[in-house]
Amino acid sequence: KFFNIKVGAKFRTFVIAAMFGMVGLSVMELVLSMFGNGTGLFGVTGIGMITAFAGLALGIFMLILDFDMVEQGIAAGVDERESWRAAFGLTVSLVWIYTNLLRILAFFQSD
């Protein structure tokens, strides 16, 4: 292990609440943009860059939770057939991080 990060109940609750908050904001932005009143939270604006960095940090925290889930599963002796759940969680976290990195790079690419 490179970092010895302890995942407690408060950390887990914070990350899950922040994830639901970010998903809720994106659904709200989607609905508002369908009616022509988008807020620009996920666009190429100043607040869009803030949400991109927040999404990147959230993705890293979700990755920490996924690795903790793998460690707890190994320690508990979970059956090997359940390993797909950990692989799916890791994949979703990595895709989340990748898309937010692409959003951040798009800010620097725009003219």
TAVENVEN-V496159 format. One record per pair of residues at least 4 apart in sequence whose ideal C-beta (glycine too) atoms are under 6 Angstrom apart, sorted by the first residue. I is the first residue (numbers start at 1). J is the second residue. Records with the same first field share a line. If there is no record, write none. Layout:
# TAVENVEN-V496159
I = J + J
This chain:
# TAVENVEN-V496159
5 = 64
7 = 11 + 68
15 = 61 + 65
18 = 58
22 = 58
25 = 41
29 = 41 + 42
32 = 37 + 38
33 = 38
40 = 45
41 = 51
42 = 48
43 = 48
44 = 48 + 110
49 = 107
52 = 100 + 103 + 104
55 = 100
56 = 100
59 = 93 + 96 + 97 + 100
62 = 93
63 = 93
66 = 89 + 90 + 93
69 = 86
70 = 86
73 = 78
78 = 82
